[in-house]
Amino acid sequence: MNIAEAKEQIKNAMTAYFTKDEFGNFLIPPEAQRPVFLMGPPGIGKTAIMKQIAHELGVGLVSYSMTHHTRQSALGLPVIVHKDYGGEDYAVSEYTMSEIIASVYDMIEKGGVKNGILFLDEINCVSETLTPTMLQFLQYKTFGKHAVPPGWIVVTAGNPLEYNRSAREFDIVTWDRLKRIDIEPDYGAWREFALKKGVHAAILSYLEARRENFYRVELSVEGKHFVTVRSWTDLSDMIKLYELNNLPVDKLLIAQYVQDRDIAEDFAVYYELFNKYKSDYKIELILSGKAPADIEQRAASAGFDERLSLIGLMLDRLHTDVRAVMETEDVISELLPILKEVKAGAALADKLESLKAQKQREERRGTLSPERLRQYERMLAFMSGHESRGSDFPSIKADFDGMVAAMRSDAAAAKGKMEAMLAFAERVWPEGQEMLILVTELTISWYAARFISRYGCESYYRHNEELMLYERHSRIISQLNILEEL
């Protein structure tokens, strides 16, 4: 299965494991809850989905790479205790609490969560001295005398033997105690994640044209050649920072992440072309509905790769605006109930401290995504500014109303750009597959799909009638009238 399907399987397992009877007892006792084992090639995104799952379910996450542990750190250190047996005093060796189990209890105390995920990566690559301890843990969920607390699900991961020389095969007895999930690289599943994360448009359009280069791990006489999901994601982050600082993005940089010479060279050439298209095609003119005739003529006669690049450039520019609108709307939606309480008499300083504490709890749980962090920072900045100035409620409301008005203005502008982009595609590629690509990208994009559901887009609806989003649009419009209630 792909990584998205694996994510749903884990969430479903957690829901089942957390189910209790009328007396508060787990229907499947903790000791009988099989640990999940994710088997998949390196760099496929196993760790990333654990953070997503913990965030979406509101539970804690403690994560360890077992290749970094010794028997002592996993099991605990030996200590001498004295016990009385039959009236005689004996010195007995016991073990301190495992560092791993102690981290779970720390999370419970500091993160304020009772339920969570203990994620142990690369468990089939542990040292020989740790192997017996690891196998015992998989069977009984204990390190030494200390068990994983009830309400905490054990999820593990490992690499197939062909990808890691230090990996070991488990015996049947061990496999029979695990809930095994095999994961394969899947470009489509990754693309949905990439659009939400904002992976660089050059990478997205390149891989759309050359999907065979999405994931590759090969061994040859020259050594290892590989490119993974992690390679493209990390390269995207670095390209954005290099562009921001006007640093050259060349083959030397690309090869540091894409460790397959042929693919690195191919993408380096493509990246140069992509930037040339970015300069040649006046994207802002296209999205304003004022594309010159020569640009339309060039787009109509362009080759497949060039068309994909242009589509990627338009979508990237549009997604920037759409994402900004939806992130602002999320901030407004969370500020609204807080400000209603302030209007009713609650102290702004108290609500500010409460929000800070909420942010800290999410940070301690290890589930605070960059998107959620930005949301907290914007909310805290809004509230802190008014709290420090001692603003009265009318001033706070005026500022909030201004934020709402600016968001709606930005939304109208973004909607106009979306309509212009689709109109451009209708004129330039009336018989091609480009419109299908655009509509599909808008559909699978987390922010674009939410934006369309909220603000609508007639051209999108016309080309995607089977989705029947008009009804969804009407329902969400009625829900968002709450913005007028403050």
KOLZAFI-448188 format. One record per residue (C-alpha): residue in three letters; x, y, z. Coordinates in steps of 0.25 Angstrom, whole numbers, plus 5000, padded with zeros to 4 digits. Each point is the difference from the previous one (the first is absolute). Layout:
N
ALAXYZ/...
END
This chain:
486
MET500050005000/ASN500450154999/ILE500450095011/ALA498650065000/GLU499349875002/ALA501049965011/LYS499650125007/GLU498649975000/GLN500349865004/ILE500750055012/LYS499050105004/ASN498949894999/ALA500949915009/MET500150105010/THR498550035001/ALA499849855002/TYR501149995011/PHE499450125007/THR498649955001/LYS499549975014/ASP498949925006/GLU498950075009/PHE501049985012/GLY501150074994/ASN500849884996/PHE500749984986/LEU499249904992/ILE501449954995/PRO500950005013/PRO501350084998/GLU500849875001/ALA499249944988/GLN500150124991/ARG500949974989/PRO501150104997/VAL499950064986/PHE501249974991/LEU500250094988/MET500949934990/GLY500550084989/PRO501250064992/PRO500850125006/GLY499650144999/ILE498549974996/GLY499450085011/LYS499749905012/THR500450105010/ALA499350124994/ILE498649935000/MET500249965015/LYS500150155003/GLN498750024991/ILE499249895007/ALA500450055014/HIS499650154997/GLU498749954993/LEU499649915012/GLY500550105010/VAL500949905007/GLY501450005005/LEU501249954992/VAL501349955005/SER501049964989/TYR501349925000/SER500949954990/MET500549875006/THR501349994992/HIS500550115010/HIS499749925012/THR500849905009/ARG499549895008/GLN500250095013/SER499250124994/ALA498849914996/LEU500049915012/GLY500550095011/LEU501249995008/PRO500349895011/VAL499850045015/ILE500249925012/VAL498850005010/HIS499849935013/LYS498949905002/ASP499549915012/TYR499849864996/GLY499749905012/GLY500650105010/GLU501350014992/ASP500550134993/TYR500449984986/ALA500650094990/VAL499249994987/SER500350074987/GLU498950074993/TYR499950114989/THR499750145000/MET498850054991/SER500349994985/GLU500450144994/ILE498949974989/ILE498949965010/ALA500450125009/SER499850094988/VAL498649964998/TYR499750035015/ASP500650144998/MET499150024988/ILE498849965008/GLU500450105011/LYS500550124992/GLY499149984988/GLY498849985007/VAL499549884992/LYS499649865005/ASN500049944986/GLY501250004990/ILE500949924990/LEU501349955004/PHE500749994986/LEU501349924999/ASP500750014987/GLU501049904994/ILE499749895010/ASN500549894991/CYS501450074999/VAL500350005015/SER501449955005/GLU500149855003/THR500150035015/LEU498650075000/THR499349904991/PRO499549915011/THR499550125008/MET499350064987/LEU499349874997/GLN499549995014/PHE499550144999/LEU499249964988/GLN499449885006/TYR499750065014/LYS500150164998/THR501050005012/PHE501450055002/GLY500549925012/LYS498950015010/HIS499450134995/ALA498849994990/VAL499550104990/PRO498950075007/PRO498549974997/GLY499550094989/TRP501350004992/ILE500149934987/VAL501349944995/VAL500350034986/THR501349954994/ALA500750014987/GLY501249934992/ASN500649994987/PRO500049884991/LEU501349925000/GLU500450044986/TYR500050145004/ASN500849995013/ARG501249905002/SER499850015015/ALA498549965000/ARG499649875005/GLU498949914997/PHE499049975011/ASP499649865003/ILE498649954999/VAL499750015015/THR500350154999/TRP499350034987/ASP498849935006/ARG499950105011/LEU500150124991/LYS498950074991/ARG500850014988/ILE499850114989/ASP500950004987/ILE500150144994/GLU500550024985/PRO500450144994/ASP498850064993/TYR500150134993/GLY498550045000/ALA499949985016/TRP501350095001/ARG499550114991/GLU498850025009/PHE500950025012/ALA501050094991/LEU498950094996/LYS499650035014/LYS501450025005/GLY500350094988/VAL501149924993/HIS500750084990/ALA499250014987/ALA501349964991/ILE500049875008/LEU498649974999/SER499950034985/TYR501349924997/LEU499549885007/GLU498650014993/ALA500849994987/ARG501049895005/ARG499349925011/GLU501049894998/ASN501050095007/PHE499250025012/TYR500649885008/ARG501249924996/VAL501049925008/GLU501149924992/LEU501349935004/SER501150004989/VAL501549984999/GLU500150155002/GLY499250005013/LYS498650045005/HIS499150084991/PHE498750055006/VAL499050115001/THR498949995010/VAL498750075005/ARG500950075010/SER501050044989/TRP498950084993/THR499450065012/ASP501350055006/LEU500550054987/SER498850084998/ASP500250075014/MET501450034996/ILE499750064986/LYS499050095006/LEU501050055010/TYR501150024989/GLU499050074991/LEU499650095012/ASN501550045002/ASN500350014985/LEU501049885001/PRO500249914988/VAL499249874999/ASP500949914991/LYS500449864998/LEU501050005012/LEU498850045010/ILE499049904993/ALA501049885001/GLN500150025015/TYR498649965001/VAL499749924987/GLN501149905001/ASP499849944987/ARG500950064990/ASP499149994988/ILE498750055007/ALA500850115006/GLU500550054987/ASP498749994993/PHE499350085011/ALA501150105000/VAL499750024985/TYR498550015002/TYR500250105012/GLU500750094990/LEU498949994990/PHE498950025010/ASN500650135004/LYS500150044986/TYR498549974998/LYS499850085013/SER500750124993/ASP499449984987/TYR498549985004/LYS499450125007/ILE499349925011/GLU499450125006/LEU499450054987/ILE499449864997/LEU499450005014/SER499550144999/GLY499349964986/LYS500950094992/ALA500949904993/PRO500650054988/ALA499749934986/ASP501449964999/ILE500049925013/GLU498749934997/GLN500649964986/ARG501349955006/ALA499249925011/ALA499149944989/SER501249954992/ALA500949965012/GLY500549865002/PHE499449915011/ASP501150035011/GLU499950154997/ARG498549995002/LEU500249935013/SER501050105005/LEU499050124996/ILE498949935008/GLY500949985012/LEU500450145000/MET498550054999/LEU499649905011/ASP501250045009/ARG499650154999/LEU498649975002/HIS500249915012/THR500850115007/ASP498850095000/VAL499049895003/ARG500849955012/ALA500250135006/VAL498550034999/MET499749865007/GLU501050025011/THR499550135003/GLU498649955001/ASP500549895009/VAL500550115009/ILE498750085000/SER499249875003/GLU500849975012/LEU500150145005/LEU498550024999/PRO499549925012/ILE501250065008/LEU499550144997/LYS498649965003/GLU500449975014/VAL500850135001/LYS498850074996/ALA499249935011/GLY500950045010/ALA501249915000/ALA501450065002/LEU500850014988/ALA501349975008/ASP499449875005/LYS499649964986/LEU501450034995/GLU500649915011/SER499149894997/LEU500350004985/LYS501550005004/ALA499849885009/GLN499249934989/LYS501250034990/GLN501049945010/ARG499249885002/GLU500049974985/GLU501550035000/ARG500349905011/ARG499149894993/GLY501050014988/THR498850024990/LEU500150154997/SER500150014985/PRO500650134994/GLU498650044995/ARG499449995014/LEU501250075005/ARG499850124991/GLN498550005004/TYR500350015014/GLU501150114998/ARG499050094992/MET498949985011/LEU501050035011/ALA500550124993/PHE498650064998/MET499649975015/SER501450055005/GLY499950134993/HIS498750045005/GLU500349955014/SER501350085001/ARG499350124995/GLY498849985010/SER499050014988/ASP498550005003/PHE499149914993/PRO499650104989/SER501450014996/ILE500249855000/LYS498849984992/ALA500450114990/ASP501349934998/PHE499349874998/ASP499050054990/GLY501250064992/MET500649865000/VAL498749944995/ALA499950114989/ALA501449984995/MET499849855000/ARG498850024991/SER500650094991/ASP501249914998/ALA499049884998/ALA499350084989/ALA501450034993/ALA500449855001/LYS498649964995/GLY500250094988/LYS501449944997/MET499449865000/GLU498950044990/ALA501150074991/MET500949875001/LEU498949914996/ALA499550104989/PHE501450004994/ALA500149855000/GLU498650004993/ARG500550094989/VAL501449954998/TRP499849855002/PRO498549974996/GLU500249864996/GLY501249965009/GLN500149935013/GLU500550135007/MET498750045006/LEU499849865006/ILE501450015006/LEU499650145006/VAL498749965005/THR500649875006/GLU501150085007/LEU499050105006/THR499249885005/ILE501149935007/SER500650125006/TRP499750025014/TYR499950155000/ALA499450014986/ALA498949905003/ARG499650085013/PHE500150134993/ILE499149964989/SER499049945010/ARG500050135007/TYR500050104989/GLY499649934988/CYS500650004985/GLU499049994989/SER501049954990/TYR500449895009/TYR498649965002/ARG499750004986/HIS501249914997/ASN499849915012/GLU498549985001/GLU500149865005/LEU500650055013/MET498750075003/LEU500650105009/TYR498950114999/GLU499349935011/ARG501350005009/HIS500250144996/SER498650055005/ARG500249925013/ILE501350075003/ILE499650144996/SER498949995011/GLN500949955010/LEU501050114998/ASN498950115002/ILE500549985015/LEU501150114996/GLU498850105001/GLU499749965014/LEU501150075008/
END
